[in-house]
Amino acid sequence: MDIEIQLANEAETVAAGERLGRCLEMATVVYLDGDLGAGKTTFCRGVLHAHGHTGAVKSPTYTLVEPYELATVTVYHFDLYRLGDSEELEYMGLRDYFSDDSIALIEWPQRGAGVLPSPDIQVNIEQQGVGRRLVVQALSERGRRIVTQIKAL
């Protein structure tokens, strides 16, 4: 079960993130794939806006994770691009970030293979000319509920 959306610009990428964000449940793990500059962090900004965040959203490339403690949920935004070895995630207490009252957004999840929990949702963003092609795929029962909700919006 998946959704495919053509995005013409940055505003549409943020809006698509907001649409997903409104449907996310607690304890959801979202993997985000796409080339550098594809719009993964822009999409995450939309997810965070849906949960009330109004400040800047930057890619946590050097810190690996940026926590956003919001009114109803804590969202952890991971960027594993600079991760040298997935075992490094164990040293930073990775398991503490995945709880029943949080949402995890993980850019470059393949860098944490074997250590990260399985995703509920897979988001792929690829550049197409001046726009983007977004595919949201459900990979668990929770993910199927979320995708069903998105389709109903």
Contacts in CASP RR format, 6 or more apart in sequence:
PFRMAT RR
TARGET T0000
AUTHOR 0000-0000-0000
METHOD contacts of the structure
MODEL  1
MDIEIQLANEAETVAAGERLGRCLEMATVVYLDGDLGAGKTTFCRGVLHA
HGHTGAVKSPTYTLVEPYELATVTVYHFDLYRLGDSEELEYMGLRDYFSD
DSIALIEWPQRGAGVLPSPDIQVNIEQQGVGRRLVVQALSERGRRIVTQI
KAL
1 137 0 8 1.000
1 138 0 8 1.000
1 144 0 8 1.000
1 147 0 8 1.000
1 148 0 8 1.000
2 135 0 8 1.000
2 136 0 8 1.000
2 137 0 8 1.000
2 138 0 8 1.000
2 147 0 8 1.000
3 134 0 8 1.000
3 135 0 8 1.000
3 136 0 8 1.000
3 147 0 8 1.000
3 150 0 8 1.000
3 151 0 8 1.000
4 133 0 8 1.000
4 134 0 8 1.000
4 135 0 8 1.000
4 136 0 8 1.000
5 16 0 8 1.000
5 133 0 8 1.000
5 134 0 8 1.000
5 135 0 8 1.000
5 136 0 8 1.000
6 128 0 8 1.000
6 131 0 8 1.000
6 132 0 8 1.000
6 133 0 8 1.000
6 134 0 8 1.000
7 13 0 8 1.000
7 16 0 8 1.000
7 131 0 8 1.000
7 132 0 8 1.000
7 133 0 8 1.000
7 134 0 8 1.000
8 130 0 8 1.000
8 131 0 8 1.000
9 130 0 8 1.000
9 131 0 8 1.000
10 39 0 8 1.000
10 42 0 8 1.000
13 39 0 8 1.000
13 42 0 8 1.000
13 43 0 8 1.000
13 125 0 8 1.000
13 132 0 8 1.000
13 134 0 8 1.000
14 42 0 8 1.000
14 43 0 8 1.000
14 45 0 8 1.000
14 46 0 8 1.000
14 49 0 8 1.000
15 46 0 8 1.000
16 43 0 8 1.000
16 46 0 8 1.000
16 134 0 8 1.000
17 43 0 8 1.000
17 44 0 8 1.000
17 45 0 8 1.000
17 46 0 8 1.000
17 47 0 8 1.000
17 49 0 8 1.000
17 50 0 8 1.000
18 46 0 8 1.000
18 47 0 8 1.000
18 49 0 8 1.000
18 50 0 8 1.000
19 50 0 8 1.000
19 150 0 8 1.000
19 153 0 8 1.000
20 30 0 8 1.000
20 43 0 8 1.000
20 47 0 8 1.000
20 50 0 8 1.000
20 121 0 8 1.000
20 123 0 8 1.000
20 136 0 8 1.000
20 146 0 8 1.000
20 150 0 8 1.000
21 46 0 8 1.000
21 47 0 8 1.000
21 50 0 8 1.000
21 51 0 8 1.000
22 50 0 8 1.000
22 153 0 8 1.000
23 146 0 8 1.000
23 149 0 8 1.000
23 150 0 8 1.000
23 153 0 8 1.000
24 30 0 8 1.000
24 47 0 8 1.000
24 50 0 8 1.000
24 103 0 8 1.000
24 146 0 8 1.000
25 142 0 8 1.000
25 145 0 8 1.000
25 146 0 8 1.000
26 73 0 8 1.000
26 100 0 8 1.000
26 101 0 8 1.000
26 102 0 8 1.000
26 103 0 8 1.000
27 98 0 8 1.000
27 99 0 8 1.000
27 100 0 8 1.000
27 101 0 8 1.000
27 102 0 8 1.000
27 103 0 8 1.000
27 142 0 8 1.000
28 103 0 8 1.000
28 104 0 8 1.000
28 120 0 8 1.000
28 121 0 8 1.000
28 142 0 8 1.000
28 143 0 8 1.000
28 146 0 8 1.000
29 98 0 8 1.000
29 103 0 8 1.000
29 104 0 8 1.000
29 106 0 8 1.000
29 116 0 8 1.000
29 117 0 8 1.000
29 118 0 8 1.000
29 119 0 8 1.000
29 120 0 8 1.000
29 121 0 8 1.000
30 47 0 8 1.000
30 103 0 8 1.000
30 104 0 8 1.000
30 105 0 8 1.000
30 106 0 8 1.000
30 119 0 8 1.000
30 120 0 8 1.000
30 121 0 8 1.000
30 122 0 8 1.000
30 123 0 8 1.000
31 106 0 8 1.000
31 109 0 8 1.000
31 119 0 8 1.000
31 121 0 8 1.000
31 122 0 8 1.000
31 123 0 8 1.000
32 40 0 8 1.000
32 43 0 8 1.000
32 44 0 8 1.000
32 105 0 8 1.000
32 106 0 8 1.000
32 107 0 8 1.000
32 109 0 8 1.000
32 123 0 8 1.000
32 125 0 8 1.000
33 40 0 8 1.000
33 108 0 8 1.000
33 109 0 8 1.000
33 110 0 8 1.000
33 122 0 8 1.000
33 123 0 8 1.000
33 124 0 8 1.000
33 125 0 8 1.000
34 40 0 8 1.000
34 124 0 8 1.000
34 125 0 8 1.000
34 126 0 8 1.000
35 126 0 8 1.000
35 127 0 8 1.000
36 81 0 8 1.000
37 127 0 8 1.000
38 125 0 8 1.000
38 126 0 8 1.000
38 127 0 8 1.000
38 132 0 8 1.000
39 125 0 8 1.000
39 132 0 8 1.000
40 59 0 8 1.000
40 107 0 8 1.000
40 123 0 8 1.000
40 125 0 8 1.000
41 57 0 8 1.000
41 58 0 8 1.000
41 59 0 8 1.000
41 77 0 8 1.000
41 79 0 8 1.000
41 107 0 8 1.000
43 123 0 8 1.000
43 125 0 8 1.000
43 134 0 8 1.000
44 57 0 8 1.000
44 77 0 8 1.000
44 105 0 8 1.000
44 107 0 8 1.000
45 57 0 8 1.000
46 57 0 8 1.000
47 75 0 8 1.000
47 103 0 8 1.000
47 105 0 8 1.000
48 57 0 8 1.000
48 68 0 8 1.000
48 70 0 8 1.000
48 75 0 8 1.000
48 77 0 8 1.000
51 68 0 8 1.000
51 70 0 8 1.000
51 71 0 8 1.000
51 72 0 8 1.000
51 73 0 8 1.000
51 75 0 8 1.000
51 103 0 8 1.000
52 70 0 8 1.000
52 71 0 8 1.000
53 68 0 8 1.000
53 70 0 8 1.000
53 75 0 8 1.000
57 77 0 8 1.000
58 66 0 8 1.000
59 79 0 8 1.000
59 81 0 8 1.000
59 107 0 8 1.000
60 66 0 8 1.000
60 77 0 8 1.000
60 78 0 8 1.000
60 79 0 8 1.000
61 79 0 8 1.000
61 81 0 8 1.000
61 82 0 8 1.000
62 82 0 8 1.000
64 78 0 8 1.000
64 79 0 8 1.000
64 80 0 8 1.000
64 82 0 8 1.000
64 83 0 8 1.000
64 92 0 8 1.000
65 76 0 8 1.000
65 77 0 8 1.000
65 78 0 8 1.000
65 79 0 8 1.000
65 92 0 8 1.000
65 97 0 8 1.000
66 76 0 8 1.000
66 77 0 8 1.000
67 74 0 8 1.000
67 75 0 8 1.000
67 76 0 8 1.000
67 77 0 8 1.000
67 97 0 8 1.000
68 74 0 8 1.000
68 75 0 8 1.000
68 76 0 8 1.000
68 77 0 8 1.000
73 101 0 8 1.000
73 102 0 8 1.000
73 103 0 8 1.000
74 99 0 8 1.000
74 101 0 8 1.000
74 102 0 8 1.000
74 103 0 8 1.000
75 102 0 8 1.000
75 103 0 8 1.000
75 104 0 8 1.000
75 105 0 8 1.000
76 97 0 8 1.000
76 102 0 8 1.000
76 103 0 8 1.000
76 104 0 8 1.000
76 105 0 8 1.000
77 105 0 8 1.000
77 107 0 8 1.000
78 97 0 8 1.000
78 104 0 8 1.000
78 105 0 8 1.000
78 106 0 8 1.000
78 107 0 8 1.000
79 107 0 8 1.000
79 108 0 8 1.000
80 89 0 8 1.000
80 106 0 8 1.000
80 107 0 8 1.000
80 108 0 8 1.000
80 109 0 8 1.000
80 111 0 8 1.000
80 112 0 8 1.000
81 107 0 8 1.000
81 108 0 8 1.000
81 111 0 8 1.000
83 89 0 8 1.000
83 108 0 8 1.000
83 111 0 8 1.000
83 112 0 8 1.000
84 111 0 8 1.000
86 111 0 8 1.000
86 112 0 8 1.000
86 113 0 8 1.000
86 114 0 8 1.000
86 115 0 8 1.000
86 116 0 8 1.000
87 115 0 8 1.000
89 112 0 8 1.000
89 115 0 8 1.000
89 116 0 8 1.000
90 115 0 8 1.000
94 115 0 8 1.000
94 116 0 8 1.000
97 104 0 8 1.000
98 104 0 8 1.000
98 117 0 8 1.000
104 117 0 8 1.000
106 116 0 8 1.000
106 119 0 8 1.000
109 116 0 8 1.000
109 119 0 8 1.000
118 139 0 8 1.000
118 140 0 8 1.000
119 139 0 8 1.000
119 140 0 8 1.000
120 138 0 8 1.000
120 139 0 8 1.000
120 140 0 8 1.000
120 142 0 8 1.000
120 143 0 8 1.000
120 146 0 8 1.000
121 136 0 8 1.000
121 137 0 8 1.000
121 138 0 8 1.000
121 139 0 8 1.000
121 143 0 8 1.000
121 146 0 8 1.000
121 147 0 8 1.000
122 135 0 8 1.000
122 136 0 8 1.000
122 137 0 8 1.000
122 139 0 8 1.000
123 134 0 8 1.000
123 135 0 8 1.000
123 136 0 8 1.000
123 137 0 8 1.000
124 134 0 8 1.000
124 135 0 8 1.000
124 137 0 8 1.000
125 132 0 8 1.000
125 133 0 8 1.000
125 134 0 8 1.000
126 132 0 8 1.000
126 133 0 8 1.000
136 147 0 8 1.000
136 150 0 8 1.000
137 147 0 8 1.000
138 144 0 8 1.000
138 146 0 8 1.000
138 147 0 8 1.000
END
